[in-house]
């Protein structure tokens, strides 16, 4: 098993974060398992007593690998909702208004030794919020929440292809699939609820690079994101074939016994530890997940605010409300991948497709922010609205769409720790290059980790003879946008 470096201290996965045991009677797990094997546990078939005995015994012997861990310093927020606008949201058609681009439409711009024609935005912009920040007509409802957001208009990334740029936005590097930001946060902080995964991904369709963008890579496998596919059965095989809770818990206890015996002679095999942790979480999900994903328990007014229609279990509106409920029930990180119906944000052919996608997203995303505020969750939850790159201000003559653009784009942050109504960084007059305060993806990651109480330079993992981290050897916290 590889050693871990967490907060500059060399530890093991099982040596930190043990949960308080309370006033439960002292009883070893092995003793409890012997009672099961001898038949004396029949009296324990009360499901609540059996559950408490299992939890107590597991804590005594080893500690749960996903138990909450202390942050490096006081956190501004404890949870992250990452909204991934896959395909490339156009910054100059959404949150980065360029009047000079509008005025110079059709003129030729030299870009890297080649002539390109400037293309004005087909969308109107208007001032929003107390600061009068300019927002496109694509996002009228999200624009109404602009005072709660920090708009970063000077994002840059290292690659212009979807796959590599998507890897960079999630994992920090364009070349090799590394651990996802959600996996790093799970590794650094553990989970609030041991009956649910620490890192959940809602994705109707796979983004570029598929499941690599939520994989734990060389981190312990139980930090991998758990994908839920919106629809009638978002968690396949969640219903147990066993007829009663008591039988399920007895089966789980016996499986635990076999796993622990198997593990004891294998020097803490990390793959087996990961399998055990996964089985434990799956067992907990059988009880908890059906309730969490039952949006019918929400009021009609709440579902209407997100734009969820009767019978809807797939839309981005359903996914964002489900994300709020998962955070509310203890999931540490939820990523929502917006691929859109009829294609993602990769609008090469016609920017009018952005209108279709924004119509799906605008109301539920604004509702999420308002909902978090109404429930007192906004200050504890960071909402990051990101895309892998922007779209080019110039192209072929009379071109209706826009091509990939990694030299300047926009991301939004809202919620815990963020100074609302803040504009950070500037692109040039055409939105082509960063003109002021460039923000690399590494800087964005460093800032997100900082908000959650994690020092990006200290959150490391030793693998193959060196210490790895999400931000590689880079990264600067954007203190200017923080409260």
C-alpha positions, 0 to 999 in steps of 0.5 A, spaced: 500 500 500 502 506 498 504 511 503 499 518 503 502 525 504 496 529 507 497 536 509 505 535 510 504 529 514 505 521 512 499 517 514 495 511 512 488 511 509 486 508 516 490 512 521 486 518 520 479 521 521 476 515 526 469 517 528 467 518 535 464 512 538 459 515 543 457 511 549 456 504 545 458 498 549 465 496 548 465 490 543 470 487 538 468 486 531 471 479 532 467 478 538 460 480 534 462 476 528 463 470 533 456 471 535 453 471 528 457 465 526 454 461 533 447 463 532 447 467 538 446 474 534 438 472 532 436 477 538 440 482 534 436 482 528 433 488 530 435 492 524 437 498 528 441 494 533 445 490 528 447 496 524 449 500 530 453 494 532 456 493 525 458 500 525 461 500 532 465 494 530 468 497 524 470 503 527 474 500 533 478 495 529 480 499 523 476 506 522 472 507 515 477 510 509 472 515 507 471 518 514 471 525 515 478 528 515 480 535 518 482 540 513 488 544 513 485 550 515 478 553 516 474 552 510 470 557 507 465 551 504 464 544 505 461 542 499 462 543 491 457 542 486 461 543 479 457 544 473 460 542 467 458 545 460 461 540 456 463 542 449 465 549 450 461 555 452 462 561 448 465 567 453 463 572 448 456 570 447 455 569 454 458 573 460 464 577 456 461 583 452 465 586 447 462 592 444 469 593 439 467 586 436 460 588 435 463 594 431 468 591 427 464 585 425 466 583 418 473 586 419 480 582 418 484 580 424 491 577 423 491 571 428 498 567 428 500 569 421 493 568 418 487 572 416 480 571 420 474 575 419 471 578 426 464 575 428 460 579 432 455 576 437 448 575 435 445 576 442 444 582 446 447 584 452 444 588 458 447 590 465 445 586 471 446 586 478 448 592 483 455 592 479 451 593 472 455 587 470 454 585 462 450 579 461 447 576 455 440 575 453 442 567 453 442 567 461 436 572 463 435 568 470 442 566 471 443 574 470 439 576 476 443 572 481 450 575 478 451 579 485 452 572 488 457 570 483 465 572 481 466 572 474 473 570 471 473 572 464 481 571 464 481 563 464 486 560 459 488 552 458 493 549 455 490 545 449 485 546 444 482 539 443 476 537 447 479 531 450 485 534 453 482 541 455 477 536 459 482 532 462 485 539 464 479 542 467 478 536 471 485 533 473 490 538 471 494 535 466 492 535 458 497 529 457 495 523 462 489 522 466 490 524 473 486 524 479 479 528 478 478 534 483 472 531 486 477 525 487 482 529 490 477 533 495 474 526 497 481 524 499 483 530 503 476 531 506 472 524 506 465 524 506 459 527 510 455 521 510 458 514 509 452 511 506 453 515 500 459 516 495 463 522 497 463 524 489 457 523 485 457 525 477 450 526 474 451 525 467 446 523 461 451 522 456 459 521 457 463 527 456 469 528 452 474 522 455 469 519 458 469 516 465 477 518 466 474 525 468 472 523 474 477 517 476 481 516 482 487 514 478 493 512 483 489 515 489 485 509 492 479 507 488 474 508 493 475 516 491 473 515 484 466 518 482 460 514 482 456 516 476 448 516 476 445 516 469 438 520 470 432 516 468 427 511 471 433 507 474 439 512 476 442 507 480 442 500 477 441 494 481 440 498 487 434 494 490 436 488 494 434 481 491 433 479 499 426 479 502 428 483 508 433 488 511 435 483 517 437 478 512 441 483 508 445 486 514 446 479 516 449 477 509 453 484 509 456 482 516 458 475 514 461 478 507 465 483 512 468 477 516 470 474 510 473 480 507 477 482 513 480 475 514 482 475 507 485 482 508 489 480 514 494 476 510 495 481 505 498 487 508 492 491 507 491 490 499 489 497 497 484 494 492 481 489 497 480 495 502 477 499 496 472 493 494 470 493 502 469 500 502 465 500 496 460 494 498 459 498 505 457 504 501 453 500 496 449 497 502 448 504 505 445 507 498 440 501 498 437 505 504 438 512 503 439 513 495 432 512 494 429 517 498 435 522 496 433 521 489 425 521 490 424 528 487 417 527 488 418 529 496 419 536 494 414 541 494 410 543 487 413 550 488 420 547 489 420 543 482 416 549 478 422 553 480 427 549 477 422 548 471 421 540 472 415 538 469 411 532 471 414 525 470 421 528 468 427 524 471 432 526 466 433 534 464 438 538 467 433 541 471 432 534 475 439 533 475 441 540 479 435 539 484 438 532 485 445 535 486 442 540 491 439 534 495 445 530 495 449 535 498 444 536 503 444 529 505 452 529 505 455 528 499 461 532 499 462 533 491 457 533 486 458 534 478 453 535 473 455 534 466 450 538 461 451 535 455 444 538 452 439 535 448 441 535 441 448 536 442 453 539 447 456 546 447 460 545 441 457 550 436 461 550 430 455 550 425 451 555 428 451 559 435 443 559 435 444 552 438 447 556 444 440 559 445 437 552 445 442 550 450 441 556 455 434 555 455 435 548 458 440 551 463 438 558 465 432 557 469 434 551 473 441 554 475 438 560 477 434 556 481 439 552 484 443 558 487 436 561 490 434 554 493 441 554 496 440 561 499 433 559 502 435 553 505 441 556 508 446 552 504 449 557 500 455 559 505 457 552 505 456 550 498 461 552 492 458 552 486 463 552 480 460 553 473 466 551 468 467 549 461 473 546 458 475 552 453 471 558 450 470 560 442 473 564 437 471 571 436 474 570 428 473 565 423 471 564 416 467 570 412 460 570 414 461 564 419 455 562 423 458 558 428 465 559 432 471 554 433 475 552 439 478 557 443 483 556 449 487 563 449 481 566 453 474 564 456 470 565 462 468 561 468 463 562 474 464 561 482 458 562 487 457 560 494 461 559 500 467 564 500 466 567 494 465 575 494 459 576 490 458 581 484 466 580 483 469 581 476 476 578 475 481 579 469 479 581 462 480 579 455 482 584 450 477 588 446 475 582 441 475 576 447 481 573 443 487 574 448 487 575 456 489 582 457 489 582 465 490 577 470 490 571 467 487 565 470 490 558 468 486 552 470 491 550 476 489 557 479 482 555 479 483 548 482 488 552 487 482 556 489 477 551 489 481 547 494 483 553 498 475 555 499 474 547 501 480 548 506 485 545 503 492 547 501 493 545 494 501 545 495 500 540 501 494 536 498 499 530 495 500 523 494 506 519 494 506 514 487 511 511 483 517 515 487 514 522 487 509 526 490 503 528 486 498 534 487 492 536 483 496 543 481 502 539 479 508 544 481 503 551 479 497 554 482 495 561 485 489 562 490 485 568 487 484 571 494 481 577 490 475 574 489 474 571 496 471 574 502 
